[in-house]
Amino acid sequence: MSKRKVKESSAESPECISQVQKILRERFCHHCAAGKLFGMEQQYRHLLELLRRTTVHGESNSALIIGPRGSGKTALLNHVLKDLREMKEVRENLLEVHLNGKYNITDPVFWLLQTNDKVALKEITRQLQLENVVGDKVFGSFAENLAFLLEALRKGNRTSSCPVLFVLDEFDLFVHHKNQTLLYNLFDISQSAQTPVTVIGLTCRQDILELLEKRVKSRFSHRQIYLMNSFDFKQYINIFKEQLSLPAEFPDESFAQKWNNNVQHLSEDKTVQDVLQNLFHHTKDLRSLHLLLTLALSAVTAQHPLPTAADLQEAGRHRGADSKANIVHGLSVLEICLIIAMKHLNEVYDGEPFNFQMVYNEFQKFIQRKAHSMYNFEKPVVMKAFEHLLQLELVRPLERPSARAQREFLLLRLLLEPRQIMEALQLYPNCPTDVRQWAASSLSWL
């Protein structure tokens, strides 16, 4: 089969392109549990069976899903819950409680970080819709309150009671709650409560069990599901194709076929493979791939209906752009000079903190050596420029300044590497030659 570029049609209907954007953006932003799971089929079956036993047979369980950020912990859980709800015997037979700042699947508008056990308990009550049942009742302890909530849900025997799934995202944050009361009580009821309860924790901490108190650990079932992005580059290309392809049920079948043929061609393009390889070697986090595809998708319009290799190349350039270096491009020449002065101070004092007065003195040396009146600003003007760098967080104070502290002598650190400064200066528009030479000069300049 000869490799040939798929020619774009002159234009597509705006409605068709809008539908493409909607489907793919939802996929890239993880708002739906569509598509395939990559390299976690075994973990999927394990978790699905665990939750199925809870919903069908009334078994209580607890488990931890452990893996680095971007390894697919939330995606795995969302896929399992989606498939679980589609089972006839499970449908409308599972109550879900999602804690710790992640979107609640049943209420995507709500966003709350459960910072302590009292707040978390209020959120459990809200998500179980038991506010009217609780009313103004006063409870002697956290355990008593939680037991009352579950008792309110109980009906008949254990198998006929409505099961409850507790999902604790960022599970390691709950470990730092006082006495780990929430974790203790959730794990305890998962072993002893009449109502079927399953607790699923998601964390990126490999040492999470070591952080649990002895009494909490003793009530945990010690089920651990590990996720690692172990796919190779060939599989990564297949993930790229699957994520960018349109589904078979897309309304315009003709355009969907044209789009998917174009995606196949892109996956074989050397330029695209280079972009993907750079990203693959930098991180296997699929969210980074989704960001790349989102940037490329933003170039798709009715007049430009199919993404090209150039779109992906440009997206790769934007994704890899240094945000701090981009900030430097918008600074004034005075602010650039102050950053260069700080760079030289870092070289002289081997990264030790400095203050404004030291930076100002270094800047004055440059003016005196070059005898440039054009850079000879008053000290208050230089201080104002320096404060702007603080606001941009290119410079950071070592500690929070007190009201009495003199601004000139506040200890600071530069948050830019020498490489970032030099690369930013190369792209700085109309940068004076002597300023560029000063930045490139070594310690012998000082």
Backbone torsions as a table, in degrees:
resi	resn	phi	psi	omega
1	MET	NA	124.2	-178.1
2	SER	-76.4	141.7	178.8
3	LYS	-84.9	119.9	177.8
4	ARG	-139.0	151.3	-179.1
5	LYS	-74.4	137.7	176.6
6	VAL	-79.6	118.6	-175.8
7	LYS	-75.6	138.0	177.5
8	GLU	-76.7	144.4	170.0
9	SER	-73.5	159.7	-174.6
10	SER	-60.2	-36.8	179.2
11	ALA	-165.8	153.2	174.5
12	GLU	-121.0	163.8	-178.9
13	SER	-67.3	141.4	178.7
14	PRO	-57.8	-33.5	179.6
15	GLU	-63.4	-40.6	179.9
16	CYS	-65.0	-45.9	-179.9
17	ILE	-65.2	-38.3	178.2
18	SER	-62.1	-39.2	178.3
19	GLN	-66.0	-40.4	177.0
20	VAL	-60.1	-48.7	-179.3
21	GLN	-59.2	-42.7	-177.7
22	LYS	-63.6	-48.8	-176.9
23	ILE	-62.6	-48.2	-174.8
24	LEU	-73.3	-37.4	178.9
25	ARG	-65.3	-39.2	176.7
26	GLU	-62.0	-38.6	179.0
27	ARG	-67.5	-45.6	-176.7
28	PHE	-69.8	-30.7	-177.6
29	CYS	-93.0	7.6	174.7
30	HIS	61.4	32.8	177.4
31	HIS	-87.3	-4.7	177.7
32	CYS	-143.1	154.0	-179.0
33	ALA	-97.2	52.1	-179.5
34	ALA	-96.8	165.2	177.4
35	GLY	86.4	-170.1	-175.3
36	LYS	-99.6	160.3	168.8
37	LEU	-98.8	136.0	-173.2
38	PHE	-107.6	117.6	174.6
39	GLY	71.8	19.9	-180.0
40	MET	-136.5	33.8	-178.8
41	GLU	-63.2	-41.4	-179.5
42	GLN	-64.9	-43.4	179.0
43	GLN	-64.8	-36.7	178.7
44	TYR	-61.7	-47.8	-178.9
45	ARG	-63.2	-40.3	180.0
46	HIS	-61.4	-49.8	-177.1
47	LEU	-68.7	-39.6	179.6
48	LEU	-61.9	-44.1	179.8
49	GLU	-65.8	-37.2	179.3
50	LEU	-61.3	-48.3	-178.3
51	LEU	-74.0	-31.0	178.1
52	ARG	-65.2	-39.3	178.8
53	ARG	-65.5	-31.9	177.5
54	THR	-68.8	-47.3	-174.1
55	THR	-76.7	-33.0	-175.8
56	VAL	-92.6	-45.3	-173.6
57	HIS	-103.9	-3.0	177.9
58	GLY	73.8	24.3	177.9
59	GLU	-81.1	141.6	173.7
60	SER	-98.0	139.9	-177.0
61	ASN	-145.2	169.8	170.5
62	SER	-147.9	145.9	-178.1
63	ALA	-156.9	156.2	175.3
64	LEU	-118.4	132.6	172.2
65	ILE	-101.5	115.6	-171.6
66	ILE	-118.7	131.6	177.6
67	GLY	-179.6	159.3	179.6
68	PRO	-64.2	163.2	179.2
69	ARG	-60.8	135.8	179.9
70	GLY	84.9	6.6	-178.3
71	SER	-84.3	-9.1	175.3
72	GLY	104.5	23.3	-178.6
73	LYS	-63.3	-50.7	-179.6
74	THR	-67.1	-40.0	178.7
75	ALA	-61.0	-42.5	178.4
76	LEU	-60.0	-48.6	-178.9
77	LEU	-63.0	-42.8	180.0
78	ASN	-62.7	-40.2	177.8
79	HIS	-63.9	-43.7	-179.6
80	VAL	-63.4	-44.8	-179.5
81	LEU	-64.8	-38.7	178.8
82	LYS	-62.5	-47.6	-179.2
83	ASP	-69.7	-31.4	179.4
84	LEU	-66.1	-42.3	-179.0
85	ARG	-66.9	-23.3	-179.7
86	GLU	-81.8	-10.2	177.0
87	MET	-74.6	135.7	-175.3
88	LYS	-59.8	-42.9	-175.9
89	GLU	-76.9	-9.8	-176.2
90	VAL	-105.0	-26.3	-171.2
91	ARG	-49.4	128.8	178.2
92	GLU	57.7	28.4	-179.4
93	ASN	-122.6	21.0	-178.1
94	LEU	-140.6	123.7	174.2
95	LEU	-95.1	137.0	-177.6
96	GLU	-118.7	137.7	174.4
97	VAL	-126.5	118.0	-178.1
98	HIS	-111.0	122.5	-177.9
99	LEU	-118.2	157.3	172.7
100	ASN	81.6	52.2	163.2
101	GLY	76.3	6.0	176.1
102	LYS	-94.9	159.2	178.4
103	TYR	-60.3	131.4	172.1
104	ASN	-76.6	123.7	-175.4
105	ILE	-57.8	-36.9	-177.8
106	THR	-84.4	-11.9	-178.5
107	ASP	-146.7	76.6	-172.3
108	PRO	-67.9	-9.8	179.7
109	VAL	-78.8	-27.7	-173.1
110	PHE	-80.3	137.6	-178.6
111	TRP	-142.2	116.4	-178.6
112	LEU	-150.7	135.2	174.2
113	LEU	-97.0	119.6	-178.9
114	GLN	-80.7	93.2	-172.0
115	THR	-80.2	-19.7	175.9
116	ASN	-149.6	171.9	-173.5
117	ASP	-66.0	-34.0	-179.4
118	LYS	-65.2	-45.0	177.9
119	VAL	-64.8	-41.1	179.7
120	ALA	-61.3	-39.5	-179.6
121	LEU	-66.4	-39.5	175.9
122	LYS	-61.8	-38.8	180.0
123	GLU	-69.9	-36.4	175.5
124	ILE	-61.3	-44.8	178.6
125	THR	-60.1	-42.8	-178.8
126	ARG	-64.8	-45.7	-176.3
127	GLN	-71.4	-26.9	175.8
128	LEU	-85.4	-2.8	178.2
129	GLN	57.9	46.5	-178.6
130	LEU	-115.1	21.0	-178.9
131	GLU	-59.4	-41.1	-178.5
132	ASN	-69.0	-32.5	179.9
133	VAL	-69.8	-41.9	-179.5
134	VAL	-69.3	-46.1	178.5
135	GLY	55.3	-129.7	-178.9
136	ASP	-102.2	18.7	-178.5
137	LYS	-62.3	144.0	177.5
138	VAL	-110.7	129.6	-177.7
139	PHE	-112.0	147.2	-177.6
140	GLY	-77.0	-24.1	-177.2
141	SER	-153.9	167.6	176.7
142	PHE	-60.9	-44.8	-177.7
143	ALA	-61.0	-40.4	-179.9
144	GLU	-64.4	-42.3	179.2
145	ASN	-62.9	-47.1	-178.7
146	LEU	-65.0	-40.9	178.7
147	ALA	-62.9	-37.7	178.3
148	PHE	-63.5	-42.2	179.6
149	LEU	-60.9	-45.3	-178.5
150	LEU	-69.9	-34.2	177.9
151	GLU	-64.7	-35.1	179.1
152	ALA	-66.1	-23.9	-179.6
153	LEU	-90.0	-13.6	-171.6
154	ARG	-76.6	141.9	173.3
155	LYS	-146.3	128.0	177.8
156	GLY	66.3	-142.4	-178.5
157	ASN	-87.5	-176.5	-174.0
158	ARG	-62.8	-38.9	-176.3
159	THR	-75.0	-23.4	-179.4
160	SER	-93.6	-11.6	177.7
161	SER	-70.7	148.0	-178.8
162	CYS	-74.7	119.3	-178.0
163	PRO	-70.5	152.4	-179.4
164	VAL	-122.8	131.1	176.3
165	LEU	-108.4	121.6	174.8
166	PHE	-102.4	121.5	177.4
167	VAL	-110.1	117.3	-179.7
168	LEU	-108.9	94.1	177.5
169	ASP	-78.2	150.9	-171.8
170	GLU	52.8	52.5	-174.4
171	PHE	-53.6	-35.2	-176.8
172	ASP	-63.7	-23.0	178.1
173	LEU	-68.8	-31.9	178.8
174	PHE	-69.1	-22.8	179.8
175	VAL	-62.5	-28.5	-176.1
176	HIS	-86.3	-0.7	174.8
177	HIS	-67.4	152.7	-177.2
178	LYS	-57.7	123.1	177.5
179	ASN	60.5	7.9	-179.0
180	GLN	51.7	41.0	-174.7
181	THR	-61.7	-44.7	-178.7
182	LEU	-61.0	-48.3	-178.7
183	LEU	-62.6	-44.0	-178.9
184	TYR	-58.4	-47.3	-175.9
185	ASN	-71.5	-36.3	177.7
186	LEU	-66.1	-45.8	178.6
187	PHE	-66.4	-33.7	-179.2
188	ASP	-66.8	-45.5	-179.1
189	ILE	-71.3	-24.7	177.0
190	SER	-68.4	-14.3	178.0
191	GLN	-102.7	-27.5	-169.5
192	SER	-124.1	-15.0	-173.5
193	ALA	-71.4	150.5	176.8
194	GLN	-70.6	-34.4	177.2
195	THR	-78.3	130.8	177.7
196	PRO	-62.4	127.2	-177.8
197	VAL	-133.5	132.6	172.3
198	THR	-123.7	134.1	179.5
199	VAL	-113.6	121.7	178.0
200	ILE	-116.8	121.7	177.3
201	GLY	-108.3	140.4	177.4
202	LEU	-117.2	127.8	-177.6
203	THR	-152.6	155.6	175.1
204	CYS	-102.8	2.1	-179.2
205	ARG	-86.7	117.1	178.8
206	GLN	-70.9	-25.2	-176.7
207	ASP	-97.7	25.7	-171.1
208	ILE	-60.1	-36.7	-178.0
209	LEU	-64.9	-31.0	179.2
210	GLU	-69.8	-19.3	-179.0
211	LEU	-86.8	-12.7	-178.2
212	LEU	-80.2	142.2	173.8
213	GLU	-66.5	157.8	-175.9
214	LYS	-58.8	-42.5	-177.4
215	ARG	-68.6	-31.6	177.7
216	VAL	-72.9	-45.2	-178.6
217	LYS	-60.9	-35.5	-177.6
218	SER	-68.3	-21.0	-179.1
219	ARG	-100.3	-2.4	177.8
220	PHE	-86.8	140.4	-176.2
221	SER	-74.9	-10.6	179.3
222	HIS	65.5	24.8	170.3
223	ARG	-81.4	123.6	-179.4
224	GLN	-129.3	126.8	179.2
225	ILE	-111.6	114.5	-176.0
226	TYR	-98.0	137.7	176.7
227	LEU	-121.6	131.1	175.8
228	MET	-138.7	137.1	176.1
229	ASN	-76.6	87.1	-173.0
230	SER	-101.8	9.7	-177.8
231	PHE	-75.5	153.5	177.7
232	ASP	-92.4	-178.3	-174.1
233	PHE	-66.9	-34.4	178.4
234	LYS	-61.6	-42.8	176.9
235	GLN	-67.7	-33.6	178.7
236	TYR	-62.5	-39.0	176.2
237	ILE	-62.8	-41.6	178.5
238	ASN	-64.4	-37.2	176.2
239	ILE	-63.6	-43.1	177.4
240	PHE	-56.2	-47.1	-179.2
241	LYS	-64.2	-45.2	-176.7
242	GLU	-65.1	-40.1	-177.4
243	GLN	-71.5	-31.0	-177.3
244	LEU	-91.9	-12.3	-177.3
245	SER	-78.4	150.9	176.7
246	LEU	-85.7	148.0	-178.8
247	PRO	-70.9	160.1	-178.2
248	ALA	-63.3	-27.9	-177.5
249	GLU	-86.9	13.0	177.6
250	PHE	-60.1	134.5	-173.2
251	PRO	-54.5	-44.6	-178.7
252	ASP	-93.4	93.7	-175.1
253	GLU	-62.1	-38.4	-178.3
254	SER	-63.1	-46.3	-179.6
255	PHE	-68.6	-38.3	179.4
256	ALA	-59.8	-41.0	178.6
257	GLN	-66.0	-41.9	178.7
258	LYS	-62.8	-43.3	179.5
259	TRP	-62.4	-48.4	-177.2
260	ASN	-66.8	-34.4	174.6
261	ASN	-64.1	-38.0	178.5
262	ASN	-66.7	-39.1	177.6
263	VAL	-63.0	-41.1	177.3
264	GLN	-60.8	-43.2	178.4
265	HIS	-63.2	-42.0	179.7
266	LEU	-61.8	-38.4	-178.5
267	SER	-65.5	-20.5	179.7
268	GLU	-97.9	-6.8	-177.7
269	ASP	-74.8	131.8	-177.2
270	LYS	-62.5	-39.7	-180.0
271	THR	-62.2	-44.9	-179.9
272	VAL	-65.4	-41.6	179.5
273	GLN	-62.6	-35.6	177.1
274	ASP	-64.7	-42.6	178.4
275	VAL	-61.6	-45.6	-178.7
276	LEU	-67.6	-35.7	-179.6
277	GLN	-67.2	-40.4	176.7
278	ASN	-59.7	-43.6	179.7
279	LEU	-67.5	-41.6	-178.8
280	PHE	-60.9	-42.1	-178.9
281	HIS	-74.9	-22.7	178.1
282	HIS	-80.2	-46.2	179.2
283	THR	-160.5	142.2	174.8
284	LYS	-93.8	5.0	178.6
285	ASP	-60.7	118.3	-177.3
286	LEU	-68.2	-18.3	176.1
287	ARG	-67.6	-30.9	175.9
288	SER	-67.9	-39.1	175.4
289	LEU	-63.8	-41.7	178.8
290	HIS	-63.8	-37.1	177.2
291	LEU	-63.8	-43.9	177.9
292	LEU	-58.8	-46.4	-178.2
293	LEU	-68.1	-34.4	177.3
294	THR	-64.3	-42.3	178.2
295	LEU	-63.7	-41.3	178.7
296	ALA	-67.5	-36.9	-178.6
297	LEU	-66.3	-27.8	-179.2
298	SER	-65.9	-17.2	178.5
299	ALA	-84.7	-10.0	-177.2
300	VAL	-80.1	125.1	178.6
301	THR	-136.3	178.0	177.8
302	ALA	-62.7	-33.0	179.0
303	GLN	-84.5	-17.8	-179.7
304	HIS	-132.0	72.1	-166.8
305	PRO	-77.1	-14.8	-177.5
306	LEU	-121.7	132.8	178.3
307	PRO	-66.8	147.6	-178.6
308	THR	-118.0	170.5	176.8
309	ALA	-61.4	-36.1	179.0
310	ALA	-64.1	-37.0	177.7
311	ASP	-62.4	-43.6	-180.0
312	LEU	-69.6	-34.9	178.0
313	GLN	-65.7	-42.9	178.3
314	GLU	-66.1	-39.5	177.6
315	ALA	-62.9	-40.0	177.6
316	GLY	-63.6	-37.4	179.0
317	ARG	-66.8	-42.8	179.4
318	HIS	-67.8	-40.1	-178.5
319	ARG	-64.0	-36.4	-178.6
320	GLY	-89.4	4.3	-177.9
321	ALA	-66.7	142.5	178.7
322	ASP	-83.9	112.1	-175.2
323	SER	-63.8	-37.9	179.9
324	LYS	-68.2	-39.8	178.0
325	ALA	-63.8	-35.4	177.9
326	ASN	-65.2	-34.2	177.2
327	ILE	-65.1	-39.5	-179.1
328	VAL	-59.8	-34.0	-178.7
329	HIS	-61.3	-24.1	-178.0
330	GLY	-98.2	7.9	-178.8
331	LEU	-83.5	160.1	174.4
332	SER	-78.4	166.3	179.3
333	VAL	-61.9	-37.6	178.1
334	LEU	-61.4	-45.6	-180.0
335	GLU	-65.2	-36.6	175.5
336	ILE	-61.5	-43.3	179.9
337	CYS	-61.5	-39.5	178.9
338	LEU	-65.8	-38.5	177.7
339	ILE	-64.9	-40.4	178.4
340	ILE	-65.2	-40.0	177.4
341	ALA	-60.4	-41.8	178.3
342	MET	-66.7	-36.2	177.4
343	LYS	-60.4	-45.3	179.6
344	HIS	-66.9	-37.1	177.3
345	LEU	-63.3	-38.7	176.7
346	ASN	-61.9	-37.8	-179.9
347	GLU	-70.2	-41.2	-177.6
348	VAL	-69.2	-45.5	-174.1
349	TYR	-101.1	16.4	172.6
350	ASP	54.7	47.4	174.7
351	GLY	80.2	6.4	178.3
352	GLU	-69.1	152.4	179.8
353	PRO	-64.5	157.4	-178.2
354	PHE	-134.5	175.2	174.8
355	ASN	-129.5	175.3	-175.9
356	PHE	-61.4	-38.9	-177.2
357	GLN	-61.5	-39.3	177.8
358	MET	-65.2	-40.7	179.4
359	VAL	-65.3	-42.6	-179.6
360	TYR	-63.2	-42.0	178.5
361	ASN	-62.9	-40.1	179.0
362	GLU	-64.7	-39.8	178.2
363	PHE	-65.0	-39.8	178.8
364	GLN	-64.1	-35.9	176.7
365	LYS	-60.0	-42.3	179.8
366	PHE	-62.2	-44.0	-179.2
367	ILE	-63.7	-43.6	-178.0
368	GLN	-66.4	-38.5	-179.3
369	ARG	-67.9	-39.9	-176.8
370	LYS	-90.8	-13.7	-179.6
371	ALA	54.3	43.3	-178.3
372	HIS	-99.1	110.6	177.3
373	SER	-72.2	-21.6	-177.2
374	MET	-66.7	-21.2	179.5
375	TYR	-102.4	3.9	-173.6
376	ASN	-84.5	82.5	-178.9
377	PHE	-92.1	154.1	173.7
378	GLU	-66.3	151.9	-176.4
379	LYS	-59.1	-41.6	177.8
380	PRO	-60.0	-33.8	178.6
381	VAL	-67.7	-41.9	178.3
382	VAL	-64.1	-40.5	178.1
383	MET	-61.7	-40.0	179.1
384	LYS	-63.4	-42.3	178.1
385	ALA	-64.2	-38.7	179.7
386	PHE	-65.3	-40.4	178.6
387	GLU	-65.1	-31.9	176.2
388	HIS	-64.4	-39.0	177.0
389	LEU	-64.1	-35.0	176.0
390	LEU	-65.3	-42.5	179.4
391	GLN	-63.6	-35.6	178.8
392	LEU	-77.7	-4.9	179.6
393	GLU	62.0	32.2	169.7
394	LEU	-85.3	-19.0	175.9
395	VAL	-129.2	140.1	-176.5
396	ARG	-131.0	131.9	175.3
397	PRO	-70.1	147.3	-179.6
398	LEU	-66.6	-33.4	179.0
399	GLU	-145.5	162.2	-178.8
400	ARG	-63.7	124.7	-176.9
401	PRO	-70.7	141.5	176.0
402	SER	-85.0	165.8	-177.8
403	ALA	-64.9	-28.5	-176.2
404	ARG	-87.9	-13.8	-175.0
405	ALA	-66.6	140.0	176.6
406	GLN	-79.4	127.8	-175.2
407	ARG	-60.6	-34.1	-176.1
408	GLU	-64.8	-23.8	-172.9
409	PHE	-114.8	15.5	176.6
410	LEU	-72.8	126.9	-177.9
411	LEU	-73.8	135.2	-173.0
412	LEU	-137.0	165.4	172.0
413	ARG	-131.6	145.2	175.5
414	LEU	-85.8	131.7	-177.3
415	LEU	-98.0	16.0	176.7
416	LEU	-111.9	137.7	174.1
417	GLU	-80.5	152.5	177.0
418	PRO	-53.8	-38.1	180.0
419	ARG	-62.7	-42.2	179.8
420	GLN	-62.9	-40.0	-179.3
421	ILE	-64.5	-46.3	-177.4
422	MET	-66.6	-40.3	178.7
423	GLU	-66.2	-38.5	179.0
424	ALA	-66.7	-37.6	179.5
425	LEU	-66.5	-31.5	178.7
426	GLN	-63.2	-30.1	-178.1
427	LEU	-101.5	-1.1	-177.9
428	TYR	-70.1	126.3	-176.5
429	PRO	-68.4	128.5	175.5
430	ASN	55.7	40.8	177.6
431	CYS	-70.7	127.0	179.9
432	PRO	-57.3	141.1	-176.0
433	THR	-60.7	-42.2	-177.4
434	ASP	-67.9	-30.8	176.0
435	VAL	-67.7	-41.9	179.0
436	ARG	-65.1	-39.5	178.3
437	GLN	-66.7	-38.4	177.7
438	TRP	-61.7	-42.5	179.6
439	ALA	-63.8	-37.1	-176.6
440	ALA	-82.3	-11.8	-176.4
441	SER	-69.5	152.9	-178.3
442	SER	-92.7	-168.0	-178.7
443	LEU	-63.4	-21.5	-178.5
444	SER	-65.5	-19.1	178.6
445	TRP	-67.1	-31.5	-168.9
446	LEU	-85.5	NA	NA
